[in-house]
Amino acid sequence: MNSTAHYQPLLERFEAASFTVMMGEIPMIAAHADHLYRMVEHLRDEMGYAMLLDITAVDNLGFSHPGSSRFEVIYLFRHADFKRTMGLKVKVGNIDVGLPTISDLYGSADWLEREVYDQYGVPFAGHPTLKRILNHLEFVGHPLRKDYEITQGQYCTQTQDMMDEMKPLLDARGLEMERDNLMILNLGPSHPASHGTIRTLAALDGEKIVAGASEIGYLHRGFEKSCENHTYNQIIPYTDRLNYCSALMNNIAFAKTVEEMMGLTLPDRGIFIRVILAELSRVIDHLVCLAAGLLDMGGQTNYWYLFNPRNDAYDFLSKLTGARLTNSYMRIGGMTHDLYEGWERDLENVLKKVDKGIAESLQMIEHNRIFQDRLLNVSPVSAAEAIDHGFTGPNLRASGVPYDLRFASPHYYYDTFDFDMVVGSVGDTYDRLMVRFEEMLQSMRIIRQAAKNIPGGPINVPHHAVTMPPKKAVYTTIEGAMNQFKLVYEGVKVPRGEHYGAFEAANGELGFYIVSDGSGTPYKVKVRAPSFLHMAAYPKIIEGYQVGDAILTLGSLNIIAGEMDR
């Protein structure tokens, strides 16, 4: 469906548009800024592109294209069938004017446009709250511009009261602080129930939340700026620190995207190892989410039932990779080394303990009236709302939308494994937690099948320009020594072009939009972090519920600050 014919009516209606195809066969349409809003409206209403996946920008300073402007804004859309993806590329002719907002067309555009404004300085006319989101309000300049020095640090000395966001919300609801006897409450950031890095300002009528606004950026490390100054393999340890509850999945998602740009296919044994570790990481991530969520309810016994098996899983990963939390085990074209002798026995022991922990926890909560009263019909998100907010992963499936990249876009032989997609119905806090319980069981089905059928053979692609030579060759031959030197010093060379690659991570669709200039260092990396979009919806879906409900809702969304703040 990526032929020009499919998009011909759009191209004819908006004459300034031109059609190209990104690496990876994703269509990209270059659009004029004057046509942007109407084109997006047409894509949504007439062509069925129901989800806005991401918005980012490219600073072309020093990376010129024929006829390009300095700044281009990239929009990525997903069709309602969840099988087609397409992009729009819009030149920013005048940086002071910017582009029109599309936040009234897609709810996910609200924070995504704020991020582009914050990082690149591109304004969006008509945006309801165009202000910084990742960097603090005292920050000067825009860090992802190419002329911003990576070593330049800026300290924050003042907090913001966030009333510039809260007051319009109250006005829209016809509320006044004094007249309606409302109280403003800070939830976080320095509190374990708000993950220590998230601040939510809540306007309360008694215990009921009538309006909410969230502030993030407390863990902002500059992941994308760092990527522009490191080789592709040097970036892999940075990906560990995105969703640090399932670090290996970030490794795999990034490496897979780069490998797609290079046209590389891993040997079957390498693919099976990635599947085993990805699904084990999914289990670990869900264990953390559920254990912490139940602890927020006061269920400490459940916490240990689930958290102890997680520790056993980390013992296995430590034995395999040499690290417990941030593993850095993957490489472009494969991984650092093969599985160790006796790994099957250790892995099965971990799975048995996880099985037992899930069974014991469910026995305590599945028919527990307190558990159900606290979670059922709390902060429900309908299927349409979830798609509008850009939800993916368990949070989207909890709302009844059967979308999973392992089914919609099969890769790594996922279509050969026997497992089920887990889908909820109401999209409330209960569904979001219970979907994860069942997903762990499905992941363990995949792991056991992959472990049983894993083939022998190499784990890395047999390509000297990609894979490190054996140490023996490095120490005994000039060819091996030079091969290693060039790979370490220059990095893996990725063909010039742009590509969006996605992976079904534990929290949802983890995507990487990468622009390569042909060198061993990416010109641009943008991470499509699922937690960022889930967090954007959080202050909206807690309205009408109590403070205690808001804490459990946050836990059910499983916001991971590392990938949200980047």
C-alpha positions in Angstrom: 0.0 0.0 0.0 3.0 2.3 -0.2 2.6 3.0 -4.0 2.0 6.5 -5.2 -1.4 5.5 -6.5 -2.7 5.0 -2.9 -1.8 8.6 -2.1 -2.6 10.1 -5.5 -5.9 11.8 -4.4 -4.0 13.5 -1.6 -1.2 14.6 -3.9 -3.7 16.0 -6.4 -5.7 17.8 -3.8 -2.6 19.5 -2.3 -0.5 20.4 -5.3 2.6 21.3 -3.3 3.0 17.8 -1.9 5.6 15.4 -3.3 5.9 11.6 -2.6 9.0 9.8 -1.5 9.7 6.6 0.4 11.8 6.4 3.5 14.2 3.5 4.1 12.1 0.7 5.3 9.3 1.4 2.8 7.4 4.0 4.8 5.9 6.7 2.5 6.9 10.2 3.3 5.0 13.1 1.8 6.6 16.6 1.7 3.9 19.2 2.4 3.7 22.9 2.3 3.2 24.6 5.7 0.1 26.4 4.4 -1.5 23.0 3.6 -0.4 21.2 6.7 -3.6 21.5 8.8 -6.0 20.6 6.0 -3.7 17.7 4.9 -3.6 16.2 8.4 -7.4 16.6 8.7 -7.7 14.8 5.3 -5.4 12.0 6.5 -7.5 11.5 9.6 -11.0 11.9 8.3 -10.7 10.7 4.7 -7.8 8.2 4.7 -8.2 6.6 8.1 -4.9 7.6 9.8 -6.4 7.6 13.2 -3.2 7.7 15.4 -0.5 10.4 15.5 2.6 8.4 16.4 5.2 11.1 16.8 6.3 14.6 15.9 10.0 15.6 15.6 12.2 18.0 13.8 15.5 18.0 11.9 18.0 20.8 12.0 19.6 20.7 8.5 22.5 23.0 9.5 25.5 21.4 8.0 23.4 18.6 6.4 21.9 20.2 3.4 19.3 18.7 1.0 18.5 20.3 -2.3 15.9 22.9 -1.7 15.7 22.2 2.0 15.2 24.8 4.8 17.1 24.7 8.0 14.3 23.2 10.0 11.9 20.5 8.9 9.2 19.0 11.0 8.4 15.3 10.7 4.9 13.8 11.5 4.4 10.1 11.7 0.9 8.6 11.5 -0.5 5.1 11.9 -3.6 3.9 10.0 -6.7 2.6 11.8 -5.8 -0.9 10.6 -2.5 -0.6 12.5 -0.7 -2.0 9.5 0.2 1.1 7.6 2.5 4.0 8.6 3.2 7.2 6.8 4.9 10.5 7.4 4.6 14.1 6.5 7.7 16.3 6.2 7.1 20.1 6.4 9.7 22.8 5.8 9.7 25.6 8.4 10.1 28.6 6.2 10.1 31.2 8.9 11.2 30.1 12.4 9.4 33.0 14.0 6.1 32.0 12.4 6.5 28.2 12.7 3.7 25.9 11.8 0.0 25.6 12.7 -0.9 23.4 15.6 -2.8 20.1 15.0 -3.5 19.6 18.8 -7.2 20.0 18.2 -7.1 17.1 15.7 -5.0 14.7 17.7 -4.7 14.7 21.5 -1.2 13.3 21.3 0.0 16.4 19.4 -0.3 18.5 22.6 2.9 17.3 24.3 4.6 16.3 21.0 4.4 19.9 19.7 5.7 21.2 23.0 8.7 18.9 22.8 9.6 20.1 19.3 9.2 23.7 20.5 11.4 23.1 23.5 14.1 21.2 21.8 14.3 23.0 18.4 12.5 26.3 19.0 9.8 25.7 16.3 6.5 27.4 17.4 3.1 26.0 16.7 0.5 28.7 16.2 -2.7 28.2 18.1 -1.3 25.7 20.5 -3.2 26.1 23.9 -0.1 25.9 26.1 3.1 26.3 24.1 5.8 26.2 26.8 8.9 24.1 27.5 8.3 20.5 28.6 11.6 18.6 29.0 13.9 21.5 29.8 13.2 24.0 32.7 11.7 27.4 32.0 14.9 29.3 32.7 16.7 27.3 29.9 18.2 29.5 27.2 18.3 28.2 23.7 17.2 24.9 22.2 19.5 21.9 22.8 18.8 19.8 19.7 19.8 22.6 17.4 23.2 21.8 15.7 24.8 25.0 16.9 24.0 24.3 20.6 27.1 23.0 22.4 26.6 19.6 24.0 28.8 20.6 27.0 26.7 23.7 27.8 24.9 23.1 31.1 22.2 25.3 32.6 21.0 25.3 36.1 17.4 25.8 37.3 17.0 28.1 40.3 13.3 28.6 40.4 10.3 26.4 40.5 7.1 27.1 38.5 3.7 27.2 40.2 2.0 25.8 37.0 -1.0 28.0 37.4 -0.6 29.1 33.8 -1.7 25.6 33.0 -4.2 25.1 35.8 -6.2 28.4 35.5 -7.3 27.8 31.9 -8.5 24.3 33.0 -10.5 25.8 35.8 -11.9 28.5 33.6 -13.0 26.0 31.0 -15.0 24.2 33.8 -16.5 27.4 35.2 -14.6 27.0 38.4 -12.9 29.5 40.7 -10.5 28.7 43.5 -12.0 30.9 46.3 -15.7 30.8 45.2 -15.7 27.0 44.9 -13.5 26.4 47.9 -10.9 24.4 45.9 -7.5 23.3 47.1 -4.3 23.0 45.1 -2.3 19.9 45.9 1.1 18.9 44.6 1.4 15.1 43.9 5.2 14.6 43.7 7.8 14.9 42.4 9.7 13.8 45.5 7.4 10.9 46.4 7.7 7.2 45.6 4.0 7.0 44.5 4.8 9.5 41.8 8.0 7.6 40.8 10.2 10.4 42.3 10.3 12.3 39.0 6.8 13.3 38.2 4.9 16.3 39.5 1.1 16.6 39.1 -0.7 19.7 40.2 -4.3 18.7 41.2 -7.2 21.0 42.0 -9.3 19.3 44.6 -13.0 19.7 45.6 -12.7 17.7 48.8 -11.0 14.5 47.7 -12.2 14.8 44.1 -9.8 15.9 41.4 -11.5 18.5 39.2 -8.5 19.5 37.1 -4.9 18.3 36.8 -1.7 19.3 35.1 1.6 17.4 35.0 5.2 18.5 34.9 8.1 16.3 33.8 11.8 16.8 33.0 13.3 16.0 36.4 15.3 13.1 34.9 16.1 14.7 31.5 19.6 13.6 30.5 19.8 14.6 26.8 19.6 11.2 25.2 19.0 12.4 21.7 21.8 15.1 21.9 24.2 12.4 23.1 23.3 10.2 20.2 24.5 12.8 17.8 28.0 12.6 19.3 28.5 8.9 19.6 28.8 5.9 17.2 25.9 3.6 16.9 27.3 0.9 19.1 28.3 3.5 21.7 24.6 4.5 21.9 23.5 1.1 23.1 24.4 1.7 26.7 22.4 5.0 26.5 19.4 3.0 25.4 19.7 0.9 28.6 18.8 4.0 30.5 15.5 4.7 28.7 13.1 2.1 30.2 15.5 0.7 32.7 12.9 -1.8 33.9 13.4 -3.7 30.6 16.8 -2.4 29.4 17.5 -5.2 26.9 14.3 -4.4 25.0 15.7 -0.9 24.3 19.0 -2.4 23.1 17.1 -4.7 20.8 14.7 -2.0 19.4 17.6 0.4 18.6 19.9 -2.3 17.1 17.0 -3.7 15.0 16.2 -0.2 13.6 19.9 0.3 12.6 20.1 -3.2 11.1 16.9 -2.4 9.0 18.7 0.7 7.7 21.7 -1.5 6.7 19.6 -4.3 5.2 21.0 -6.8 7.8 19.3 -10.0 8.9 20.6 -11.7 12.0 21.4 -15.5 12.0 18.5 -17.5 13.4 20.3 -18.2 16.6 20.8 -14.5 17.2 17.1 -13.9 16.5 16.0 -16.5 19.0 18.3 -15.2 21.7 16.8 -11.7 21.2 13.2 -13.1 21.4 14.0 -15.0 24.6 15.6 -11.9 26.2 12.9 -9.5 24.9 10.1 -11.6 26.4 12.0 -12.1 29.7 12.4 -8.4 29.8 8.7 -7.9 29.2 8.0 -10.3 32.2 10.4 -8.3 34.4 8.9 -5.0 33.4 5.4 -6.2 34.2 6.5 -7.7 37.5 7.8 -4.3 38.6 4.6 -2.5 37.4 2.3 -4.9 39.2 4.3 -5.3 42.4 4.7 -1.5 42.8 1.0 -1.0 41.9 -0.2 -3.4 44.5 2.2 -1.9 47.0 0.6 1.5 46.4 -2.7 -0.2 47.4 -1.2 -1.5 50.6 -0.7 -5.1 49.3 2.9 -5.7 50.6 2.6 -9.5 50.5 1.7 -9.3 46.8 4.8 -7.1 46.3 7.1 -9.8 47.5 5.4 -12.6 45.6 6.1 -10.7 42.4 9.3 -8.8 43.2 11.3 -11.8 44.4 11.0 -13.7 41.1 12.2 -10.5 39.4 15.3 -10.7 41.4 15.9 -14.2 40.3 15.5 -13.1 36.7 18.1 -10.4 37.3 20.5 -13.1 38.6 20.1 -14.9 35.3 20.7 -11.7 33.3 23.7 -10.9 35.4 25.2 -14.3 34.8 24.6 -13.9 31.0 25.6 -10.2 30.4 27.7 -9.3 33.5 25.2 -6.6 34.6 21.9 -6.8 36.4 19.9 -3.7 35.4 21.6 -2.0 32.4 23.0 -4.9 30.4 24.4 -3.4 27.1 24.4 -6.9 25.7 23.3 -6.2 22.1 25.4 -4.9 19.3 24.6 -3.7 15.8 24.5 -7.0 13.9 24.1 -9.3 16.9 25.3 -9.4 20.5 28.5 -9.5 22.5 28.6 -13.3 23.1 26.5 -16.5 23.0 24.5 -18.0 25.8 26.5 -19.7 28.6 26.5 -23.4 29.2 23.6 -24.5 31.4 21.5 -21.4 30.6 18.4 -23.6 29.8 18.2 -24.9 33.4 18.7 -21.5 35.0 16.1 -19.9 32.7 13.5 -22.6 33.4 14.1 -22.1 37.2 13.4 -18.4 36.8 10.2 -19.1 34.8 8.9 -21.6 37.4 9.4 -19.0 40.2 7.6 -16.3 38.1 4.8 -18.8 37.5 4.5 -19.4 41.2 4.6 -15.7 42.1 1.8 -14.9 39.6 -0.4 -17.7 40.8 0.1 -16.8 44.5 -0.6 -13.1 43.8 -3.7 -13.7 41.7 -5.0 -16.1 44.4 -5.0 -13.1 46.8 -6.5 -10.5 44.5 -8.4 -12.0 41.7 -11.7 -12.3 43.7 -10.8 -9.8 46.4 -13.6 -7.2 46.8 -11.2 -4.5 48.1 -9.0 -4.9 45.1 -11.9 -4.7 42.7 -13.6 -1.8 44.4 -10.3 0.2 44.2 -9.7 -0.5 40.5 -12.9 -1.3 38.6 -14.3 1.7 36.5 -11.5 4.0 37.8 -10.0 6.3 35.1 -11.4 4.3 32.1 -10.0 5.2 28.7 -12.2 4.2 25.7 -10.7 2.8 22.5 -11.2 6.1 20.7 -9.6 8.1 23.5 -6.7 5.7 23.7 -6.0 6.0 20.0 -6.3 9.8 20.2 -3.9 10.0 23.1 -1.4 7.8 21.2 -1.6 4.9 23.6 0.2 1.7 22.6 1.1 -1.6 24.3 -0.8 -2.9 27.3 -2.5 0.4 27.9 -4.0 0.4 24.4 -5.0 -3.2 24.5 -6.6 -2.7 27.9 -9.0 -0.3 26.1 -10.1 -3.1 23.8 -7.9 -2.3 20.8 -6.2 -5.4 19.4 -2.9 -3.9 18.3 0.4 -5.5 19.0 3.4 -5.2 16.6 4.3 -8.8 17.1 1.0 -9.6 15.3 0.5 -6.5 13.1 4.1 -6.5 11.8 5.6 -9.9 12.5 9.4 -10.0 12.9 11.9 -12.3 14.6 9.6 -15.3 13.7 6.9 -14.1 16.1 4.3 -15.3 13.7 5.6 -18.9 14.2 5.2 -18.9 18.0 2.0 -20.1 19.6 0.7 -17.3 21.9 -2.3 -15.0 22.3 -2.8 -11.3 22.2 -4.3 -10.1 25.5 -7.1 -7.5 25.2 -9.2 -5.8 27.8 -12.6 -4.2 27.4 -13.2 -1.2 29.6 -9.7 0.4 29.7 -9.8 1.1 33.4 -7.1 0.7 36.0 -8.3 -2.9 36.6 -7.9 -3.8 32.9 -4.5 -2.1 32.6 -3.1 -4.2 35.5 -4.8 -7.5 34.6 -3.7 -7.4 31.0 -0.2 -7.3 32.3 -0.7 -10.4 34.4 -1.9 -12.4 31.4 0.8 -11.0 29.1 3.5 -12.4 31.4 2.0 -15.9 31.0 2.0 -15.4 27.2 5.6 -14.2 27.2 6.6 -17.3 29.1 4.9 -19.4 26.5 7.1 -17.7 23.9 10.3 -18.1 25.9 9.7 -21.8 26.5 9.0 -22.4 22.7 12.1 -20.4 21.7 14.3 -22.1 24.2 13.2 -25.5 23.0 13.7 -24.8 19.3 16.7 -22.5 19.4 19.0 -23.4 16.5 22.8 -23.6 16.6 25.2 -21.6 14.5 26.5 -18.0 14.7 24.9 -15.2 16.7 26.2 -12.2 14.7 26.1 -11.3 11.0 29.2 -12.4 9.1 30.2 -8.9 8.0 33.6 -7.4 8.8 32.3 -3.9 8.5 29.7 -4.5 11.2 30.9 -7.3 13.6 34.0 -7.2 15.8 36.6 -9.7 14.8 37.5 -12.6 17.2 40.1 -11.5 19.9 42.5 -14.1 18.6 42.5 -12.4 15.2 42.9 -9.0 16.8 46.0 -10.1 18.7 47.7 -12.2 16.0 46.9 -10.5 12.6 47.2 -7.0 11.3 43.9 -7.4 9.5 42.1 -8.2 12.7 43.8 -5.4 14.6 42.8 -2.8 11.9 39.3 -4.2 11.6 38.7 -3.7 15.4 40.4 -0.3 15.3 38.2 1.1 12.5 35.0 -0.3 14.1 35.8 1.3 17.4 37.1 4.5 16.1 34.8 5.2 13.1 31.8 3.1 14.1 29.5 1.0 11.9 28.8 3.0 8.7 25.0 3.3 8.0 23.8 4.3 4.5 22.6 7.8 4.1 18.9 8.2 4.6 16.1 8.3 7.2 14.1 5.5 8.8 11.5 4.8 11.4 11.8 1.5 13.2 9.4 0.2 15.9 9.4 -2.6 18.4 6.7 -3.9 20.7 8.4 -3.1 24.0 6.9 -3.8 27.5 5.2 -0.4 27.7 4.1 -0.1 24.1 5.6 0.9 20.7 9.2 1.9 21.2 10.2 3.6 18.0 13.4 5.2 16.7 13.4 7.8 13.9 17.0 7.9 12.7 18.6 10.2 10.1 22.0 9.0 8.8 24.6 11.1 6.9 26.5 8.0 5.9 29.0 8.1 8.7 29.4 6.0 11.8 27.6 8.5 13.9 23.9 9.3 13.5 22.9 12.8 12.3 19.7 12.6 14.4 18.0 10.1 16.6 14.5 10.6 17.9 13.0 8.0 20.3 9.2 7.5 20.3 8.8 6.7 24.0 5.5 5.2 24.9 5.6 6.6 28.5 5.8 10.2 27.2 2.4 9.9 25.5 0.8 7.9 28.3 1.9 10.5 30.8 0.5 13.3 28.6 -3.0 11.8 29.0 -2.6 11.1 32.8 -3.8 14.5 34.1 -6.9 14.2 31.9 -8.0 10.7 32.9 -7.7 11.3 36.7 -10.2 14.1 36.6 -13.4 13.1 38.5 -11.6 10.6 40.7 -10.0 10.8 44.1 -6.4 11.3 45.0 -6.0 7.7 46.0 -7.4 6.7 42.6 -4.9 8.9 40.9 -2.0 7.1 42.5 -3.2 3.7 41.3 -4.0 5.0 37.9 -0.4 6.3 37.5 0.9 2.8 38.6 -1.4 1.1 36.0 0.0 3.3 33.2 3.5 2.1 34.2 5.2 5.5 33.5 9.0 5.0 33.3 10.7 8.4 33.8 13.9 7.4 31.9 12.1 7.0 28.5 9.6 9.8 29.2 12.3 12.4 30.1 15.1 11.1 27.9 
